[in-house]
Amino acid sequence: MIFDTHAHYDDPIYDPDRARLFAELKENGVGLILNPGCDLSSSRRAVELAEEYDFVYAAVGIHPEECGGVTEADYDALRQLARHPKVVAIGEIGLDYHWEDNPGKEEQQTVFRRQLQLARELSLPVIVHDREAHADSLAMIREFPDLDGVFHCFSGSVEMAKLLWQRGWYLGFDGPVTYKNARKAPEVIASVPLDRILIESDAPWLSPVPYRGKRNRSDWLRAVAEKIAESHGVSLSEAEDATFYNGRRFYRIP
């Protein structure tokens, strides 16, 4: 059974066939999906999907690419959304220093910190987006030692991975671990205890081999689970079962 712990099915690209796709995913062994928001609008849509589909849960948050001009009213709206019974995390939040037209580093850090404070206030875990901001992302979470979370689509080193899982955090792995240029991925995955690994599609993006270039979907996560299984010397079913249990434990889903 697969738990896709990070998929953006609120994206309009799924509007024409979302219901049919979800039915196919359930038939193909996808047991749970976590849909994070990236701004207020997508967070609201994530909650709506969680209300509509029993196997979908939501997270709410403001992505670093979308954090420009955030107001106190926006934080209040997030707080209200986060109290929904099927909202199980604050996310997708974090830092992204890759794109020049993103909000500035200081503004990103301010919004990230405020959302970490919100997660602590509500006793929720966090989903962290960290792109080319490893040092600052680690520094930020160290300010909140009482929080737990996952580094989504982890791209750091073995050393960074160890710092995270030893703090009780999780690491999410996505389609890029199947790419030919993912040379360090097997070493990083092998360095992380199996009980600290989550698998994520990041649908509609980051489709694994052999589906690169196509609209991603949760049942294709078996390709990622195969990489986890290979790195840890376990069967595919054991890797799927372990990551399914990890996701339920992390998001506190009975």
C-alpha positions as CSV (number, residue, x, y, z in Angstrom):
1,M,0.0,0.0,0.0
2,I,1.3,3.4,-1.0
3,F,1.0,6.7,1.0
4,D,1.8,9.6,-1.3
5,T,2.8,12.1,1.4
6,H,3.1,15.1,-1.0
7,A,1.0,15.6,-4.1
8,H,-0.6,18.7,-5.5
9,Y,-3.9,17.4,-6.8
10,D,-5.5,20.8,-6.3
11,D,-3.6,21.9,-9.4
12,P,-6.0,22.8,-12.3
13,I,-4.2,20.3,-14.6
14,Y,-6.3,17.6,-12.8
15,D,-9.7,19.3,-13.2
16,P,-10.8,17.4,-16.3
17,D,-10.3,13.9,-14.8
18,R,-9.5,14.1,-11.1
19,A,-12.4,11.9,-9.9
20,R,-11.5,9.1,-12.4
21,L,-7.8,9.4,-11.6
22,F,-8.5,9.1,-7.9
23,A,-10.6,5.9,-8.5
24,E,-7.7,4.5,-10.5
25,L,-5.2,5.3,-7.8
26,K,-7.3,3.5,-5.1
27,E,-7.5,0.5,-7.4
28,N,-3.8,0.5,-7.9
29,G,-2.9,0.4,-4.2
30,V,-2.7,4.0,-3.2
31,G,-4.2,4.1,0.3
32,L,-3.6,7.7,1.4
33,I,-2.6,11.0,-0.1
34,L,-1.5,14.2,1.6
35,N,-2.2,17.4,-0.5
36,P,-0.2,20.4,0.8
37,G,-1.2,24.0,-0.1
38,C,1.2,26.6,-1.5
39,D,-0.8,29.7,-0.8
40,L,-4.2,30.5,0.7
41,S,-6.2,29.6,-2.4
42,S,-4.5,26.2,-2.9
43,S,-4.7,25.5,0.8
44,R,-8.4,26.1,0.7
45,R,-8.7,23.7,-2.3
46,A,-6.6,21.1,-0.5
47,V,-9.1,21.2,2.4
48,E,-12.0,20.9,0.0
49,L,-10.4,17.8,-1.6
50,A,-9.8,16.3,1.8
51,E,-13.5,16.8,2.6
52,E,-14.6,15.2,-0.7
53,Y,-12.3,12.2,-0.7
54,D,-11.9,9.9,2.3
55,F,-8.3,8.9,1.6
56,V,-7.0,12.5,1.0
57,Y,-5.7,14.7,3.8
58,A,-4.5,18.3,3.6
59,A,-1.7,20.6,4.8
60,V,-2.0,24.4,4.6
61,G,0.8,26.9,4.1
62,I,2.5,29.5,2.0
63,H,5.3,28.4,-0.2
64,P,8.4,30.6,-0.3
65,E,7.8,31.4,-4.0
66,E,4.4,32.8,-3.0
67,C,5.3,34.6,0.2
68,G,5.5,38.1,-1.1
69,G,3.3,40.6,0.7
70,V,1.8,38.2,3.3
71,T,-0.4,40.0,5.8
72,E,-1.6,39.3,9.3
73,A,-5.0,38.5,7.8
74,D,-3.3,35.8,5.8
75,Y,-1.8,34.2,8.9
76,D,-5.2,34.3,10.6
77,A,-6.8,32.6,7.6
78,L,-4.2,29.9,7.7
79,R,-4.8,29.4,11.4
80,Q,-8.5,28.9,10.8
81,L,-7.9,26.4,7.9
82,A,-5.4,24.5,10.0
83,R,-8.1,23.8,12.6
84,H,-10.0,21.6,10.1
85,P,-9.9,18.0,11.4
86,K,-8.4,16.7,8.1
87,V,-5.5,19.2,8.1
88,V,-2.6,17.3,9.5
89,A,0.4,19.7,8.9
90,I,1.6,23.2,8.1
91,G,3.1,23.2,4.6
92,E,4.4,23.6,2.0
93,I,6.7,26.2,3.7
94,G,10.4,27.0,3.7
95,L,13.1,28.7,1.7
96,D,13.9,28.8,-2.0
97,Y,16.9,30.7,-3.1
98,H,17.0,29.3,-6.7
99,W,14.9,31.8,-8.6
100,E,16.0,35.4,-8.9
101,D,12.5,36.7,-9.0
102,N,11.5,35.0,-5.7
103,P,10.8,37.2,-2.7
104,G,14.0,38.2,-1.0
105,K,15.8,36.0,1.5
106,E,14.8,38.1,4.5
107,E,11.1,38.1,3.6
108,Q,11.2,34.4,3.0
109,Q,12.7,33.8,6.4
110,T,10.2,36.0,8.1
111,V,7.2,34.1,6.5
112,F,8.9,30.7,7.2
113,R,9.4,31.6,10.9
114,R,5.9,32.8,11.3
115,Q,4.5,29.6,9.9
116,L,6.8,27.6,12.2
117,Q,5.4,29.5,15.1
118,L,1.9,28.7,13.9
119,A,2.7,25.0,13.7
120,R,4.0,25.1,17.2
121,E,0.9,27.0,18.4
122,L,-1.3,24.3,16.8
123,S,0.9,21.3,17.7
124,L,1.2,20.3,14.0
125,P,4.2,19.0,12.1
126,V,5.7,21.0,9.1
127,I,6.5,20.2,5.5
128,V,9.7,22.1,4.6
129,H,10.6,23.1,1.0
130,D,14.4,23.7,0.9
131,R,16.0,24.6,-2.4
132,E,19.6,25.9,-2.4
133,A,19.0,27.1,1.2
134,H,20.3,24.2,3.3
135,A,22.2,26.2,5.9
136,D,19.5,28.7,6.5
137,S,16.8,26.0,6.6
138,L,18.6,24.1,9.2
139,A,19.3,27.2,11.2
140,M,15.6,28.1,11.1
141,I,14.4,24.7,12.4
142,R,16.9,24.8,15.2
143,E,15.0,27.8,16.5
144,F,12.1,25.4,17.1
145,P,13.5,22.2,18.8
146,D,10.0,21.2,19.9
147,L,8.7,20.9,16.3
148,D,8.9,17.9,14.0
149,G,8.7,17.8,10.2
150,V,9.8,16.5,6.9
151,F,12.2,17.9,4.4
152,H,10.3,17.5,1.2
153,C,12.2,16.2,-1.9
154,F,15.4,16.0,0.1
155,S,18.4,17.1,-1.8
156,G,21.0,17.5,0.9
157,S,24.1,15.5,1.9
158,V,24.5,12.4,4.0
159,E,25.6,14.7,6.9
160,M,22.6,16.9,6.6
161,A,20.3,13.9,6.5
162,K,21.9,12.6,9.7
163,L,21.4,15.9,11.5
164,L,17.7,15.7,10.6
165,W,16.8,12.1,11.4
166,Q,18.7,12.3,14.6
167,R,16.4,15.2,15.6
168,G,13.4,12.9,14.9
169,W,12.6,14.5,11.5
170,Y,11.7,12.7,8.3
171,L,13.1,12.9,4.8
172,G,10.9,12.8,1.7
173,F,12.2,11.2,-1.5
174,D,10.6,11.8,-5.0
175,G,11.0,10.9,-8.6
176,P,14.5,12.5,-9.0
177,V,16.0,9.6,-7.1
178,T,15.3,7.5,-10.2
179,Y,17.2,9.8,-12.6
180,K,20.5,8.8,-14.1
181,N,22.2,11.9,-12.7
182,A,21.1,11.1,-9.1
183,R,24.5,9.7,-8.2
184,K,24.4,10.5,-4.5
185,A,20.8,9.5,-3.9
186,P,21.5,5.8,-3.2
187,E,24.1,6.7,-0.6
188,V,21.8,9.3,1.1
189,I,18.8,7.0,1.1
190,A,20.9,4.2,2.6
191,S,22.1,6.5,5.3
192,V,18.6,7.3,6.6
193,P,16.9,4.7,8.8
194,L,13.9,3.2,7.0
195,D,11.6,4.4,9.7
196,R,12.5,8.1,8.8
197,I,11.7,7.9,5.1
198,L,8.6,9.2,3.3
199,I,7.8,8.8,-0.4
200,E,6.3,11.7,-2.4
201,S,5.2,12.2,-5.9
202,D,5.1,16.0,-5.9
203,A,2.4,15.5,-8.6
204,P,1.9,16.9,-11.2
205,W,5.7,17.4,-11.3
206,L,8.9,15.2,-10.8
207,S,7.6,12.1,-12.5
208,P,10.0,9.2,-12.0
209,V,11.7,7.1,-14.7
210,P,10.2,5.8,-17.0
211,Y,7.5,8.5,-16.9
212,R,9.6,11.7,-17.1
213,G,7.8,14.5,-18.9
214,K,4.4,13.2,-18.2
215,R,1.8,14.5,-15.6
216,N,2.8,12.7,-12.4
217,R,0.5,10.4,-10.4
218,S,0.7,8.6,-7.0
219,D,0.8,5.0,-8.3
220,W,4.0,5.8,-10.1
221,L,5.6,6.1,-6.7
222,R,6.4,2.4,-6.9
223,A,9.5,3.4,-8.9
224,V,10.7,5.5,-5.9
225,A,9.8,2.7,-3.4
226,E,11.9,0.4,-5.5
227,K,14.9,2.7,-5.0
228,I,14.2,2.7,-1.2
229,A,14.0,-1.1,-1.3
230,E,17.3,-1.5,-3.2
231,S,19.2,0.9,-0.9
232,H,17.9,-0.8,2.3
233,G,18.1,-4.4,1.1
234,V,14.4,-5.1,1.6
235,S,11.5,-6.1,-0.7
236,L,9.3,-3.6,-2.6
237,S,6.3,-4.6,-0.4
238,E,8.4,-4.0,2.8
239,A,9.5,-0.6,1.5
240,E,5.9,0.4,0.7
241,D,4.6,-0.9,4.0
242,A,7.3,0.9,6.0
243,T,6.8,4.2,4.3
244,F,3.0,3.9,4.5
245,Y,3.3,3.4,8.3
246,N,5.8,6.2,8.6
247,G,3.5,8.6,6.9
248,R,0.6,7.7,9.1
249,R,2.7,8.0,12.2
250,F,4.2,11.4,11.1
251,Y,0.8,12.9,10.2
252,R,-0.9,11.2,13.2
253,I,-3.5,9.5,11.0
254,P,-5.2,6.6,12.8
